[in-house]
Amino acid sequence: MSSRIRNLMLAGAVAIVGLLAVSFVLLDPDDSVATGSDAHPVNGESSKRIEVDEHSAESDGGDAPETSESIPETSGHETAAEVDGSEEPESEEREEVEFGEEASDEGPYTESTRPALDDVKTLPIGVPRSPEPPEYTSSLDDADWQTYDGTPDLSYRRKLTETAWGDEDEGAARRLVRGRVFEIVGKERIPLSGMMVYGGGTRVFTDEDGQFEMLAIYREPNEDDKSEGQTYRVDLRAHANGYMALGGGSGGIYTYTNLDETESGFELYVVRRDSRLIRIRFENPQVCGGKVTVILSDNESVKIGHAVDWDEKLFIRAEVDPNVESWFTVPLHHHDIESDGFGLRSVSAPNILPDIKTLAPVSRTDEESEYLVTLMVEDTVTITGTATDMQTGDSIPYARIYGPGCLEFTVADGQGRFELISAKNSRGPRGELIPEDTQLYLKVSDVRYATMSVEVTKTTLLADDSGGLLLGPGGNLSGPWTFQLRRWVEVTVDCTFLESASRAGAELTVPYYLVDALTGDRQRELDTDGFCRFPRVPWGIPMLRLHIQSPFGAKKLLFPLASWSGNAPYHLTPVVPDD
């Protein structure tokens, strides 16, 4: 009897231990659903564990294994009840999860987490900073692709703004407009310095506190709007690559009225843009014996004759295997998919060029562009050279080089060196052969310099009248060549007239063809003291042409400029002889 009692007591003890063990597992604090302040796990705990798993998977070169024991992926804001499918009790803490918590503080907003304009106006203001640089990724090894940034520095872009927009719409009604640009990050408004703000017939850049002022063209409101208290309307937009404006209509332009003004003026809000995936495949890779070079850029960045350009100059240059699909992710900064945006601009290899008609994407959405390129065997020549500054001799990093054929394009490296593969029989925009008797030109361009244009013949390059200097081997089209570009500089001219009657109506002209001239770049009228200012002319031009209206008729005089020494603005004092 006693042994039976002992056995029963032992079995009961084992059962009790088993129940305690099961209870311990079920009540694991990491997986429990409690009440009150313990209803939610610590934010980020589950994502931290996922990061560890992802890193360990990367370390051994494989994907994270999918097993029944793997930790479920969560956003960091889900409760354990949401993970295991059970219902969660309602609580006030759940209502605190808003757009600022759902979006990452480091990455861009997505379509679903992008905040509404009315939700951000009362957020606290954080520490000012510059815009975050755009991020690019690729399926290629790091050694096979590079991102080139040829964007001018902020001081130059501000100077360019003053030069280009100083006289525009001179007679239009303007008013002083001021404001501030904010990026929405989490639950804060971050002032952004160096953001371009445009609209109202002008463009400016924000200061170190994100503030701006401009004399903007404004519009009168209609009668209905006036009855609501509006007195004026102005269109504004804040822009930087990789960002998009909150609110607004086409292109992110937003119409502001006097009713939108705050103590700091108008408040413009931006968020980081989503990324676009660019896929590149080749229809007939067998015609190419090795890798091909591809250039990707924003369409605005490859326009020749577009030196007055405030946008970023960002390029991707890559060596890709045509037998394998390659992909890149780039930040979106256009507001609709009809815009060309950042995409494939050039494909080349020795004796290989693309069918021009296949350089457009075969499919495009707001998230993805896909290219299917047909390669063509062509008789090509590889032109090598270096872009340099004529005044200093320094190289010009990331200069743009345009070949004579359509879409023949490349970008110089950080030392200004480049290789351009060009067809010996150049093709036009529809792939048609250009007639042999047509003059063909190669152009070297940078926003800080006057574009240099050189004539291309069958055997060599010839400098034309665009004012640049060309050094290289005669009779050898391949080069290497040195292109000396003239930097844009500000010049004041104070003419001394030996005969005062010749001064009336006199004009000065730069006697060179300027590929990318603005209105007023080439010709300025002298004032009554014989003074004029050229806001932007190529440095080192050896002479100016003077147009004089005298009692004996009009005449033109070429006179040399003796010196370009000193700091900008350069001050030239030519003496104009009498008749």
C-alpha positions as CSV (number, residue, x, y, z in Angstrom):
1,M,0.0,0.0,0.0
2,S,2.8,2.4,0.9
3,S,4.6,1.7,-2.4
4,R,1.4,2.5,-4.4
5,I,1.0,5.8,-2.4
6,R,4.7,6.7,-3.2
7,N,4.1,6.0,-6.9
8,L,1.0,8.1,-7.0
9,M,2.8,10.9,-5.2
10,L,5.8,10.7,-7.7
11,A,3.4,10.8,-10.7
12,G,1.7,13.8,-9.3
13,A,5.0,15.6,-8.8
14,V,6.0,15.0,-12.4
15,A,2.7,16.3,-13.7
16,I,3.0,19.4,-11.6
17,V,6.6,20.0,-13.0
18,G,5.3,19.6,-16.5
19,L,2.5,22.0,-16.0
20,L,4.9,24.6,-14.6
21,A,7.2,24.2,-17.6
22,V,4.4,24.7,-20.1
23,S,3.2,27.7,-18.2
24,F,6.7,29.2,-18.2
25,V,6.9,28.9,-22.0
26,L,3.5,30.3,-22.6
27,L,4.2,33.2,-20.3
28,D,7.4,34.3,-22.1
29,P,7.5,38.1,-21.6
30,D,8.7,38.6,-25.2
31,D,5.5,36.9,-26.6
32,S,2.9,37.6,-24.0
33,V,-0.1,39.9,-24.3
34,A,-0.6,41.8,-21.1
35,T,-2.9,44.6,-20.2
36,G,-2.4,48.3,-19.5
37,S,1.1,49.7,-20.1
38,D,2.5,46.2,-20.9
39,A,0.2,45.7,-23.9
40,H,2.9,46.7,-26.5
41,P,6.4,45.3,-26.9
42,V,9.3,47.8,-27.0
43,N,9.4,49.5,-30.4
44,G,12.1,48.1,-32.6
45,E,12.7,44.9,-30.6
46,S,11.4,42.6,-33.3
47,S,13.1,44.5,-36.1
48,K,16.4,44.2,-34.2
49,R,16.1,40.5,-34.1
50,I,15.4,40.5,-37.8
51,E,18.4,42.6,-38.5
52,V,20.6,40.0,-36.7
53,D,19.1,37.2,-38.8
54,E,19.6,39.2,-42.0
55,H,23.2,40.0,-41.2
56,S,24.0,36.4,-40.3
57,A,22.4,35.3,-43.6
58,E,24.6,37.8,-45.5
59,S,27.7,36.6,-43.7
60,D,27.4,33.1,-45.0
61,G,26.4,34.3,-48.5
62,G,22.9,32.9,-48.5
63,D,19.3,34.0,-48.0
64,A,17.7,33.9,-44.6
65,P,16.3,30.4,-44.1
66,E,12.5,30.0,-43.9
67,T,11.6,27.8,-41.0
68,S,8.8,27.4,-38.6
69,E,11.1,28.8,-35.9
70,S,12.0,32.0,-37.8
71,I,10.9,35.2,-36.1
72,P,7.9,36.8,-37.9
73,E,8.8,40.1,-39.6
74,T,7.0,43.1,-38.1
75,S,7.1,46.9,-38.5
76,G,8.3,47.4,-34.9
77,H,4.9,48.8,-34.0
78,E,2.8,45.6,-34.1
79,T,1.8,43.9,-30.9
80,A,2.5,40.3,-30.2
81,A,-1.3,39.7,-30.6
82,E,-1.1,41.0,-34.2
83,V,1.8,38.6,-34.9
84,D,0.1,35.5,-33.7
85,G,-3.3,36.5,-35.1
86,S,-5.2,37.0,-31.9
87,E,-7.2,40.1,-31.2
88,E,-5.7,43.0,-29.3
89,P,-7.6,44.9,-26.7
90,E,-8.2,48.5,-27.6
91,S,-6.1,51.0,-25.7
92,E,-5.3,54.7,-26.0
93,E,-1.6,53.9,-26.7
94,R,-2.6,52.3,-30.1
95,E,-4.0,55.6,-31.2
96,E,-0.6,57.3,-30.9
97,V,0.8,55.4,-33.9
98,E,0.7,58.0,-36.6
99,F,2.5,58.7,-39.9
100,G,5.7,59.9,-38.1
101,E,6.1,56.6,-36.4
102,E,5.2,54.4,-39.3
103,A,7.8,55.9,-41.6
104,S,11.5,55.3,-41.1
105,D,13.6,58.3,-39.9
106,E,16.3,57.3,-42.4
107,G,14.5,56.2,-45.5
108,P,11.9,57.8,-47.8
109,Y,8.2,57.7,-47.2
110,T,6.1,55.3,-49.2
111,E,2.8,56.1,-50.8
112,S,0.9,54.7,-47.9
113,T,2.9,56.5,-45.1
114,R,3.3,59.9,-46.8
115,P,1.8,62.5,-44.5
116,A,-0.9,64.9,-45.5
117,L,0.0,68.5,-45.7
118,D,-2.5,69.5,-42.9
119,D,-0.9,67.0,-40.5
120,V,2.6,68.5,-40.5
121,K,2.1,72.2,-39.9
122,T,2.2,72.1,-36.1
123,L,5.0,69.6,-35.7
124,P,8.0,70.9,-33.6
125,I,11.0,72.3,-35.5
126,G,14.3,70.4,-35.4
127,V,17.9,71.3,-36.1
128,P,18.5,72.7,-39.6
129,R,20.6,70.7,-42.0
130,S,21.5,70.3,-45.7
131,P,19.4,68.0,-47.9
132,E,20.4,64.3,-47.7
133,P,22.3,63.2,-50.8
134,P,20.3,60.8,-53.0
135,E,21.1,57.1,-52.7
136,Y,21.8,54.8,-55.6
137,T,22.2,51.0,-55.5
138,S,22.9,48.4,-58.2
139,S,23.1,44.6,-58.8
140,L,26.7,45.1,-60.1
141,D,29.9,44.7,-58.1
142,D,31.3,48.0,-56.8
143,A,34.2,47.9,-59.2
144,D,31.9,47.9,-62.2
145,W,29.9,51.0,-61.6
146,Q,30.3,54.6,-60.3
147,T,28.1,57.5,-59.5
148,Y,29.5,60.9,-60.7
149,D,28.3,64.1,-59.1
150,G,29.1,67.2,-61.2
151,T,26.7,69.5,-59.4
152,P,28.0,73.0,-58.9
153,D,28.5,74.1,-55.4
154,L,25.8,76.2,-53.7
155,S,27.7,79.6,-54.0
156,Y,28.0,79.1,-57.8
157,R,24.3,78.1,-58.2
158,R,23.3,81.2,-56.3
159,K,25.5,83.3,-58.5
160,L,24.0,81.7,-61.6
161,T,20.6,82.5,-60.3
162,E,21.4,86.2,-60.0
163,T,22.9,86.1,-63.5
164,A,20.1,84.3,-65.3
165,W,17.1,85.8,-63.7
166,G,18.1,89.4,-62.9
167,D,16.4,91.0,-65.9
168,E,13.6,88.5,-66.5
169,D,10.0,90.0,-66.7
170,E,11.5,93.4,-65.8
171,G,8.2,95.2,-66.0
172,A,6.1,92.6,-64.1
173,A,4.5,93.5,-60.8
174,R,6.5,91.9,-57.9
175,R,6.4,91.7,-54.2
176,L,8.8,90.6,-51.5
177,V,8.1,87.0,-50.6
178,R,9.8,85.2,-47.8
179,G,9.5,81.8,-46.1
180,R,11.1,78.6,-45.0
181,V,11.6,75.1,-46.3
182,F,11.1,72.1,-44.0
183,E,11.6,68.3,-44.5
184,I,9.2,66.1,-42.6
185,V,11.2,63.5,-40.7
186,G,9.4,61.4,-38.1
187,K,7.6,63.8,-35.8
188,E,9.7,66.9,-36.6
189,R,10.0,69.6,-39.2
190,I,13.7,69.9,-40.2
191,P,14.7,73.2,-41.9
192,L,16.7,72.6,-45.0
193,S,19.6,74.8,-46.2
194,G,20.6,75.0,-49.8
195,M,17.2,74.1,-51.2
196,M,16.2,75.7,-54.4
197,V,12.9,77.6,-54.3
198,Y,11.4,78.8,-57.6
199,G,8.3,80.4,-58.9
200,G,7.1,83.9,-59.3
201,G,9.6,84.5,-62.1
202,T,12.7,83.9,-60.0
203,R,14.8,81.2,-58.2
204,V,16.7,81.5,-54.9
205,F,18.3,79.1,-52.4
206,T,17.6,78.8,-48.7
207,D,20.1,80.0,-46.1
208,E,21.6,77.9,-43.3
209,D,18.3,78.2,-41.4
210,G,16.2,77.1,-44.3
211,Q,14.9,80.6,-44.9
212,F,14.5,82.4,-48.3
213,E,13.5,85.8,-49.7
214,M,12.7,86.7,-53.3
215,L,11.0,89.4,-55.3
216,A,8.3,87.3,-56.9
217,I,5.8,88.0,-59.6
218,Y,2.3,87.7,-58.1
219,R,-1.2,87.4,-59.5
220,E,-4.4,89.2,-58.6
221,P,-7.1,86.8,-57.2
222,N,-10.5,86.6,-58.8
223,E,-13.5,88.2,-57.3
224,D,-14.7,85.1,-55.4
225,D,-11.2,84.7,-53.8
226,K,-11.1,88.4,-52.9
227,S,-14.4,88.0,-51.1
228,E,-12.6,85.4,-48.9
229,G,-9.8,87.8,-48.0
230,Q,-7.2,87.0,-50.6
231,T,-5.2,90.0,-51.8
232,Y,-2.5,88.2,-54.0
233,R,-1.4,84.7,-55.2
234,V,2.1,83.4,-55.9
235,D,3.3,80.0,-57.2
236,L,6.2,78.4,-55.3
237,R,8.0,75.1,-55.2
238,A,11.0,73.8,-53.2
239,H,13.3,71.4,-55.0
240,A,16.3,69.1,-54.5
241,N,17.1,65.8,-56.0
242,G,15.5,62.9,-54.1
243,Y,12.8,65.1,-52.6
244,M,9.2,65.8,-53.4
245,A,6.9,68.6,-52.3
246,L,3.9,67.9,-50.1
247,G,0.7,69.2,-51.6
248,G,0.5,71.3,-54.7
249,G,-0.6,70.6,-58.3
250,S,1.4,69.7,-61.4
251,G,5.1,69.4,-60.8
252,G,4.8,70.1,-57.1
253,I,4.0,73.8,-57.7
254,Y,1.8,75.1,-54.9
255,T,-0.3,78.3,-55.1
256,Y,0.1,80.4,-51.9
257,T,-2.0,83.4,-50.9
258,N,-1.7,86.0,-48.2
259,L,-3.9,83.8,-46.1
260,D,-1.1,81.1,-46.0
261,E,1.5,83.4,-44.4
262,T,2.8,82.7,-41.0
263,E,5.2,84.7,-38.8
264,S,8.1,83.3,-40.8
265,G,6.4,83.8,-44.2
266,F,5.3,80.8,-46.4
267,E,6.2,77.3,-45.2
268,L,7.1,74.8,-47.9
269,Y,7.2,71.1,-47.0
270,V,9.1,68.3,-48.6
271,V,9.7,64.6,-48.0
272,R,12.2,62.1,-49.4
273,R,11.0,60.5,-52.6
274,D,10.5,56.8,-53.2
275,S,13.1,55.0,-55.4
276,R,12.7,53.8,-59.0
277,L,14.0,50.5,-60.1
278,I,15.7,50.5,-63.6
279,R,16.2,47.2,-65.3
280,I,18.4,46.8,-68.4
281,R,18.4,43.7,-70.6
282,F,19.9,43.2,-74.1
283,E,18.0,41.4,-76.9
284,N,21.0,40.1,-78.8
285,P,24.0,40.0,-76.4
286,Q,25.8,37.5,-78.6
287,V,27.0,40.2,-81.0
288,C,29.2,41.7,-78.3
289,G,32.3,39.9,-77.2
290,G,32.5,41.5,-73.7
291,K,31.0,44.1,-71.5
292,V,29.3,47.3,-72.7
293,T,29.4,50.7,-71.1
294,V,26.1,52.3,-70.1
295,I,25.5,55.8,-68.9
296,L,22.4,56.8,-66.9
297,S,21.4,60.3,-66.0
298,D,18.6,62.7,-65.7
299,N,17.3,63.9,-69.1
300,E,17.8,67.5,-68.2
301,S,21.5,66.8,-67.4
302,V,22.3,65.8,-71.0
303,K,20.9,68.8,-72.8
304,I,23.5,70.5,-74.8
305,G,23.3,74.3,-74.8
306,H,21.7,74.2,-71.3
307,A,24.6,75.5,-69.2
308,V,22.3,77.7,-67.1
309,D,21.0,74.7,-65.2
310,W,20.4,74.6,-61.5
311,D,19.6,70.9,-61.2
312,E,22.0,68.3,-59.9
313,K,24.4,66.7,-62.4
314,L,24.4,63.1,-61.3
315,F,25.5,60.3,-63.6
316,I,25.9,56.5,-63.3
317,R,28.6,55.0,-65.5
318,A,28.7,51.2,-65.5
319,E,30.3,48.2,-67.2
320,V,27.6,45.6,-67.6
321,D,27.5,42.0,-69.0
322,P,24.9,42.0,-71.8
323,N,24.1,38.4,-71.1
324,V,22.8,39.2,-67.6
325,E,20.1,41.6,-66.6
326,S,21.4,44.6,-64.6
327,W,19.4,46.8,-62.3
328,F,19.8,50.1,-60.5
329,T,17.7,51.9,-58.0
330,V,17.6,55.7,-58.2
331,P,15.6,58.3,-56.3
332,L,12.6,59.8,-57.9
333,H,12.2,63.5,-58.0
334,H,9.7,64.0,-60.8
335,H,6.1,64.1,-60.0
336,D,4.6,62.0,-62.9
337,I,5.7,59.1,-64.9
338,E,5.3,61.0,-68.2
339,S,8.5,62.8,-67.4
340,D,11.6,61.1,-68.8
341,G,13.3,61.3,-65.4
342,F,16.5,59.4,-64.6
343,G,17.2,56.7,-67.1
344,L,19.4,55.1,-69.7
345,R,21.1,57.6,-72.0
346,S,24.0,55.8,-73.7
347,V,25.2,52.3,-74.5
348,S,28.6,51.6,-76.3
349,A,31.5,49.2,-76.7
350,P,34.2,49.1,-79.4
351,N,32.4,48.6,-82.7
352,I,29.1,48.3,-80.8
353,L,26.4,50.9,-80.5
354,P,22.7,50.6,-79.7
355,D,19.7,50.8,-82.0
356,I,18.6,54.3,-81.0
357,K,14.9,53.3,-81.2
358,T,15.5,50.8,-78.3
359,L,16.9,53.3,-75.8
360,A,13.4,54.2,-74.6
361,P,11.9,52.0,-71.9
362,V,9.7,49.2,-73.0
363,S,7.6,49.7,-69.8
364,R,7.5,52.3,-67.2
365,T,5.6,52.9,-64.0
366,D,6.2,55.3,-61.1
367,E,8.2,52.5,-59.4
368,E,10.0,50.8,-62.3
369,S,11.5,51.3,-65.8
370,E,12.5,48.4,-68.0
371,Y,14.8,48.6,-71.0
372,L,15.3,46.0,-73.7
373,V,18.2,47.2,-75.9
374,T,19.2,46.0,-79.3
375,L,22.9,46.1,-80.1
376,M,24.2,47.0,-83.5
377,V,27.6,46.3,-85.0
378,E,29.1,49.6,-86.2
379,D,32.4,50.9,-87.5
380,T,33.5,53.1,-84.6
381,V,36.4,55.2,-83.4
382,T,37.3,55.8,-79.7
383,I,38.1,59.4,-79.1
384,T,40.1,60.0,-75.9
385,G,40.8,63.3,-74.2
386,T,40.9,65.5,-71.1
387,A,38.7,68.5,-70.3
388,T,40.7,71.3,-68.6
389,D,40.3,74.9,-67.4
390,M,42.0,77.3,-69.8
391,Q,43.0,79.8,-67.1
392,T,44.3,77.4,-64.4
393,G,45.1,74.2,-66.4
394,D,43.1,72.2,-63.8
395,S,41.0,69.3,-65.0
396,I,37.2,69.6,-65.1
397,P,35.8,66.6,-63.3
398,Y,32.6,65.0,-64.7
399,A,32.5,67.2,-67.8
400,R,29.8,66.1,-70.4
401,I,31.0,65.0,-73.8
402,Y,28.5,64.8,-76.7
403,G,29.5,63.0,-79.9
404,P,28.4,63.9,-83.4
405,G,25.9,61.1,-83.6
406,C,22.6,61.2,-81.7
407,L,22.9,59.8,-78.2
408,E,26.7,59.5,-78.4
409,F,27.4,60.7,-74.9
410,T,29.8,60.1,-72.0
411,V,31.0,61.7,-68.8
412,A,34.6,62.5,-67.8
413,D,36.0,60.9,-64.6
414,G,37.2,62.8,-61.6
415,Q,40.4,63.8,-63.4
416,G,38.5,65.1,-66.5
417,R,39.5,62.1,-68.6
418,F,37.1,60.5,-71.0
419,E,36.6,57.9,-73.8
420,L,33.9,58.5,-76.3
421,I,32.9,55.7,-78.7
422,S,31.6,57.4,-81.9
423,A,30.3,55.9,-85.1
424,K,32.4,56.7,-88.2
425,N,29.0,57.0,-90.0
426,S,27.0,59.1,-87.6
427,R,23.2,58.6,-87.1
428,G,20.4,61.0,-86.5
429,P,17.6,60.9,-83.9
430,R,15.6,58.2,-85.8
431,G,18.6,56.1,-86.5
432,E,19.1,57.4,-90.0
433,L,22.6,57.9,-91.5
434,I,23.6,61.6,-91.5
435,P,24.8,62.7,-95.0
436,E,28.6,62.7,-95.4
437,D,28.7,66.4,-96.5
438,T,27.0,67.5,-93.2
439,Q,29.3,69.3,-90.7
440,L,29.5,67.3,-87.5
441,Y,30.6,68.6,-84.1
442,L,31.8,67.2,-80.8
443,K,30.9,69.3,-77.8
444,V,32.5,69.4,-74.3
445,S,30.2,71.0,-71.7
446,D,30.1,71.9,-68.0
447,V,27.7,74.3,-66.3
448,R,30.6,76.4,-65.0
449,Y,32.2,76.8,-68.5
450,A,31.2,78.0,-72.0
451,T,30.5,74.8,-74.0
452,M,33.3,74.1,-76.4
453,S,32.4,72.9,-79.9
454,V,34.9,71.3,-82.3
455,E,34.3,70.0,-85.8
456,V,34.7,66.3,-86.5
457,T,36.2,65.2,-89.8
458,K,37.2,61.7,-90.9
459,T,40.7,62.1,-89.7
460,T,40.9,64.8,-87.0
461,L,39.2,67.4,-84.8
462,L,39.2,71.2,-85.6
463,A,38.4,73.9,-83.1
464,D,35.7,76.3,-84.4
465,D,34.8,79.8,-83.3
466,S,33.3,78.9,-79.9
467,G,36.3,80.3,-78.1
468,G,37.9,77.2,-76.7
469,L,41.4,75.9,-77.4
470,L,42.2,72.4,-78.7
471,L,45.5,70.6,-78.3
472,G,46.1,67.2,-79.9
473,P,47.7,65.2,-82.7
474,G,46.9,66.4,-86.1
475,G,45.6,63.7,-88.5
476,N,44.6,61.4,-85.6
477,L,41.0,61.5,-84.7
478,S,41.4,59.2,-81.7
479,G,43.7,61.7,-79.8
480,P,44.5,62.0,-77.1
481,W,43.1,65.5,-77.1
482,T,43.2,68.3,-74.5
483,F,40.1,70.6,-74.5
484,Q,40.7,73.9,-72.8
485,L,37.4,75.5,-71.8
486,R,36.8,79.1,-70.9
487,R,35.2,79.6,-67.5
488,W,32.2,81.9,-67.2
489,V,33.2,85.1,-65.5
490,E,31.7,88.5,-64.7
491,V,33.3,91.4,-66.6
492,T,32.9,95.2,-66.3
493,V,34.1,97.3,-69.2
494,D,34.9,101.0,-68.9
495,C,35.5,102.5,-72.3
496,T,37.5,105.7,-72.8
497,F,36.3,107.4,-75.9
498,L,38.7,109.9,-77.5
499,E,35.7,111.3,-79.4
500,S,32.7,111.8,-77.1
501,A,30.2,111.9,-79.9
502,S,30.9,108.3,-80.8
503,R,29.6,107.2,-77.3
504,A,25.9,107.6,-78.0
505,G,24.2,104.3,-78.7
506,A,27.4,102.3,-78.6
507,E,27.2,98.5,-77.9
508,L,29.8,95.9,-77.1
509,T,29.6,92.4,-78.5
510,V,31.5,89.2,-77.7
511,P,32.7,88.2,-81.2
512,Y,32.4,84.4,-80.6
513,Y,29.7,81.8,-81.1
514,L,28.4,80.9,-77.7
515,V,26.7,77.5,-77.7
516,D,24.8,78.1,-74.5
517,A,24.5,81.9,-74.3
518,L,21.9,83.7,-72.3
519,T,20.2,86.9,-73.4
520,G,22.8,89.6,-72.7
521,D,25.8,87.3,-72.6
522,R,27.0,88.5,-76.0
523,Q,25.9,92.1,-76.3
524,R,25.6,95.0,-73.8
525,E,24.8,98.7,-74.3
526,L,27.2,101.3,-72.9
527,D,25.8,103.9,-70.5
528,T,26.5,107.6,-70.9
529,D,29.9,107.2,-69.1
530,G,31.0,104.4,-71.4
531,F,30.5,101.7,-68.8
532,C,28.7,98.3,-69.1
533,R,28.7,95.0,-67.2
534,F,28.7,91.6,-68.7
535,P,27.4,89.2,-66.0
536,R,28.7,86.1,-67.8
537,V,31.3,85.9,-70.6
538,P,34.0,83.3,-71.3
539,W,37.3,84.1,-69.5
540,G,40.2,85.2,-71.6
541,I,38.5,86.2,-74.8
542,P,41.2,88.2,-76.6
543,M,38.9,91.0,-78.0
544,L,35.5,92.6,-78.1
545,R,33.6,94.2,-80.9
546,L,32.3,97.7,-80.5
547,H,29.3,98.9,-82.5
548,I,29.2,102.7,-82.9
549,Q,26.6,104.9,-84.4
550,S,28.4,108.1,-85.6
551,P,27.2,111.0,-87.7
552,F,29.0,109.4,-90.6
553,G,27.2,106.0,-90.2
554,A,27.6,102.8,-88.3
555,K,30.9,101.2,-87.8
556,K,32.4,98.2,-86.0
557,L,35.7,98.1,-84.3
558,L,37.6,95.1,-82.9
559,F,39.9,96.0,-80.1
560,P,42.1,93.6,-78.0
561,L,41.8,93.1,-74.3
562,A,45.2,93.5,-72.8
563,S,44.9,91.8,-69.5
564,W,42.8,89.2,-67.6
565,S,44.7,89.5,-64.4
566,G,43.1,90.1,-61.0
567,N,40.0,88.7,-59.3
568,A,36.5,88.6,-60.6
569,P,34.7,90.7,-61.6
570,Y,37.4,91.4,-64.2
571,H,37.6,95.1,-65.1
572,L,38.7,96.0,-68.6
573,T,39.5,99.5,-69.8
574,P,39.9,99.7,-73.5
575,V,40.6,103.0,-75.3
576,V,38.4,103.7,-78.4
577,P,40.1,105.9,-80.9
578,D,38.4,108.7,-82.7
579,D,37.4,108.6,-86.4
